Amino acid sequence: MLKLKLRLMKENTFLYLIMILMSLLLTGVFSQSMTGNYLPTIGVVQGEKSTSVSLGLKDYKAKEVTFGEGVEKVKNRDFIGMIYEDDAGDVWLMTLSEKLETVELKMALDQQLSLNASLEALTDKMSSLGFTDEGAIRTTFWQFWEERKPIDVTMTFDDVDPMANYNSTLHYTIGMTLFFLTYSVMFTVGDFLEDKRKKTLDRMLVSPVSPTWLMVSNVLPGMLIGTFQILLMLVAGKTIFGIEWGENLGGIFLIGIFYVFAVVCLSVFIVSLVKNMSQLGVVSPIILTGMAMIGGCMWPLEIVNSKILLALSKVTPHRWTIAAMEQTVSTGELNQMTVTALLVLFTMGIFFLVCGQGVLYMKSKGAN
């Protein structure tokens, strides 16, 4: 029976490939969006002052455009603003609306214009004293400004910032893998419903095989496909995303196995509640996506302020797995927090498995 189940897994090969590719794709998208390397784009109309101003705005990506092109880009929100110089030599900033990023741009522009005015005044003064090399004067000015800025602001916090050591690539590699792994496992365990539909389950029940081994034959394929995706996460994280998993790779893999066990047992429970694959296809995305969101797969729980959501996250295996894996990568050891997570995952698995078997037993008694 187990051999038959493993052979039937080939029918879901396309599903497994889709889940794997989606986890890799969304890992790249989410991690890149959180790296902090994003530079807002501004348009610059060619002009002596506007061009020189844009060169000093290092926190923005400047693109030279015509006035008409710049207006269209601002209207379409491709640019957060456009800098241009009018016929009178005044520099203007055009934006669509006043919001935080445009206010910051205006402040940066005001500062740069002030610096340029100071530089022009210095150049004129030095020229009157006989220093005619304007290039050397400008270079010396900017070097002096960069090395000795008049104001140096340092921020300190009384509490430790929970996002100080946040690694978006690590978080989303783990989170997206755990999220899509649940779908692969769910529909692997869901083949049990096909046995019911095709009446092969009835023949299994009258066979000399115990109900426990019947359950094992349905659960083990889910464990195998889940374990494979955990291994793939470790390999892809290292080779594709450059993640350093640390010194305790075995500990991370162990946490993944406990997570797979909990998800397989959760799948057994959900499968026991539905009647056919159609119902499973409707119910499972709601449950699995909701748990992944609450459990921190889509975003770090450190940015969540709702006490209700944080409390709900503790009843999801995702939350405990992500925290334990990130902790193990950071410390390189299985500490008290990690051991607690393993115990929680194991307890969740046993609870869901007992509930699932209980529901299936009640249904079988009712059918008789």
N, C-alpha and C positions, 0 to 999 in steps of 0.2 A: 504493500500500500504506500509506503514511504517512497519507494522507487517510482511508483506511478505519479505521485504528487510532484516529485522533482522533475519528471519528464513533462508534466503539464505546465510547469513554470515557463517553459519555452514559449508558450502561447502569450505570455505577458512580457516578452522580451522588449517589444516596442514601448510598452508603458514604462518599463524600468529605464530604458534609454532616455525617454522624455523627462522623467523625474531627475535623472542625473544631470542632463544638459541644462534643465531649468535651474537647478541648484547652483551650477557653476556660473551660468549667465547672471542670475540675480545677485550672486556673491560679488561678481565684478562690478555690477551697476551700483549696488548699495554701498559697497566699500569705497568706491571712487567718489560717490556723492558726499561721503562723510570725512574725507581726508583733509579738508580745509585748504586744498590747492586751487579752489575756484576763484577766478578773478573776474569781476564784473566788466562788461565791455562798454566802452564809451566811444562815440564818434568824434572825430576832430576834423574841422574844415581847415584847409591849408591857409595858414597865416603866420606871420612872424611871431606874434605873441602866443597865439593859441597852440602852435606847434611846440614852442619851447616850454609852455606850461605842461603839456601832456607828457613830455619827457620826464618830468619830475614826479608824476603820479604813478609810483611804482606798484601800488596796490590795485591798479586797473589795467585792463587790456585796451590799448588805444588803436583805433583803425581810422585811417584817413579816408574821408568821403567828401562828396560834393554836398552843398547845403541841402539840395532837394533829397538826395539819398539819405542824408542824416535824419531829416524830418520824418521820412517814411520808416526808417529803422526805429526811431523813438516811438512813433505811433504804434508800430507792430511789437513794441517791447523787446526788440532785438538788442537795443542799446538802452542803458538806464539813463543816459543823457548825452548831449552833444555840446562840444565846446567850439565856439567860432569867434572870429574877430571881425568887427564891422569896419566900415570905411573910415570911421573916426579913430580907429586903433583901440577901441574898447573891447574887452573880452567878455563874452556872454556864455551863460550856461542854460541850455534848453532841456527841460525835463517834462515828462508827461504828468506827474503828480508828485506831491511832497510826501515822501515816506523816509524811513530810516536811511536807506542806502543812498538816496539822493541828497539828504541833509549831510551825510558824511562826505559825499562827493563835493558838495559846495564848500564845506569846511576845508577839505584838502585843497580845493582850487584857490580859496582865499589865502591860505598859507603859502601856496606856491607863487601866487601873484605878488604877495608881500616880499617873498624871498627874491623874486626876479627884480622887483623895484629896488630892493637894497643892493642887489648886484649891479644894476645899471648906475645907481648913484655912486657906488664904490668905483666902478670902471671910469666914470666921468672924473671923479676926484683924482684917481691915480693918473689919468691921462694929463690932467692939468699940472701934475707934478713931474711930468716927463716920462712916465711909464706907459709906453705905447703898445706893449704886447697884451692885447685884450684876452687872448687865449690863455696865457699864463695866469692872468688875474682871475679869470673865471674858474680855472682849475683849482687854484689856491683857495678861492672862496668856498667852493663846494667841498673840498677836502676838509677845510676848517669847520664847515657846518656839520658834516657827517661825524667828525671826531669830537666836536665840542658843542653839541646841541645845548641850548640854554636851559632846557627843562628835561629832567630825567624822572619819569614816573615809575615807581615800583609798587606792585600790588601784592598784598599778603592777605591770607585768610586764616581765621581762627580755627576753622574746621578743615579736615582733609578733603580735598576736592575728589569726589568719587570718579570723575572722568579724567583725572590727571594722567593715568596710565592706560587710558582707553585705546584699544587697537581696533579700528573699524574693520579691517580686513580679517583679523582673527575672529571677531564677533560674528560677522556675516558669513564667513566660511562655515562656522559651527552652526549658526542659526538656520541658514538656508538648507544645509544638509539635514538637520533634524526635522525641518518642516516637510521637505519632500520625501524623506525617508518614511514618514508616517503614511503617506499615500501608497507607496510601494508595498509596505507591510500590510496595510488595510486590505488592499485588493488581492493580495496573495492569500491572506487568511480568509477572505471573502469567497474563495473557491468552494468553501464548505457549503455555501448556498446553492452552488451549481450541483453539488452532490445531492442536495435535497430535491432540486428541480428535476433532475434526471432519474430520481428514485434509486440511485446507487447507494445512498445513505441507508436505505432500508435493508439492502443486502449486507451492508457492512455491520449493521446492528445485530443481525441474526447469525453472523459469522462467529467463529470461536475467539475472535479478537476482543479484548476488554475495551470498555469505553475510554479508559485512560490512554491506551495506545492509539485509539482513534483520534483523540484530542492531540496527542503528540504528533501524529502524522500530518495534522493540519497546522500545528504551531511551528514545527521545526523549519519548514520552508520559509516562513516569515522571518525566523531568526537568522537564517542563512542570507537572505537578501538584505536584511538590515545590517548584518555584520559586514557584508561586502561593501555597502555604501559608507560605513564608518571607515573601513580601510581606504576606500577611494578618497574620502575626505582628507585623511592624513597625507596620502600621496599627492593629491591635487593641490592641497594647501602648501606643500613644500615646493613642488615643481612649477606650479602655475602662478601662485600668489606670493611665493617667497616667504611663507610663514616659518618661523623657527619654533618648533613645538617644544623645545627645551629638552631636559635630560630625562624626563620621565614619560617617554612615549608609551610605554606599557600601561602606565596608570591612566593615561588619556583613553587608550583603547579599552581598558577595563570599564571605565565610566560609560563609554559608548555601548558596551555589551549590556550593562545594566539598563541603559535607556532603551535599547532594542527590546529587551525582555519586558519592560513596562509597556512599551507601545504595542507589542504583540498581544499581550494580555488585554490591553485596552481594546484592541481590534476584535478579540474574541468576544468581549462584552458587547461592543456595538453590533457585531454581526449577529449575536444572539437576540438582539432586540428587533431586527428587521426580518421581513419575510422573503425578500428576493434581492437580486443584484440591482434592480432599478431603484428600490428604496435605499439601498446602501449608497448608490451614486448620488442620491439627493441629500441624505443625512450626513454622510461622512465629510464633505467639504465644509459644511457649517461647523461641525464639531472640531475638526482638525485645524481649520484656519483660525477659528476663534481661540483655541488653546495656544496655537503658535503665536498669535498676536499678544495675548495676555501673558504668555510665558517668556516674551522677550526675544523671539526670533526676528521680528521685523525692526525692532529698535531696542537700544539698551534700556533696561529697567531703571537705571540711574537717573534718567531724565523724566521718569513718571512721578507725578506728585500725588495722584489719587491713592488714598489709603485703601479704598475698596479694590481697585485694580491690583495693587501690590499684594493685598491679602488673597485675592483670587489666583494670582500667579503661583502661589505656594501649593496649589492643588494640581498644578500641571507638571508633568515630567520634564518639559522643556526648560523651565526656570532652573531647576536643580542641576540639570545636566550642563547647561551653559555656564552657570556659576562655578561648578566643580571643574569643568575643563579649563576655563580661563584661569582659575586659581592654580591649577596644576601646572599650566604653562608658565605662570608667573613665578611660582615658588619651586617647582621641580619636585614636589613631594606630595604625598597624600596626607594632608593634615586633618584636623578634627572636622572642619567644615566639609571636606570632601567625603570623609567617612559617613557623616550625617546624610549627605546627598545620596550616597550609595544605599544606605539603609532605607531612606524615603522611597527611592526608585524601586527597591525590592519589595517593600511593603505595598506600594501602589500596584505592582505587578500581581502579587498574590491576591490582593483585594479584587482587582478586575477579573482575574482568572476564576476565582471562587464565584463571583457574581455571574459571570458568563456561563459557567457550568451549571449554576443553579437555575438560571433562566432556561437554558436548553433542556435541563431535566424536567422542569415544570411543563414546558411545551410538549415534551415527549409523553409525559403522563396524561396531559390534556388530550393529546391526539389519540391515546389509547382509550 
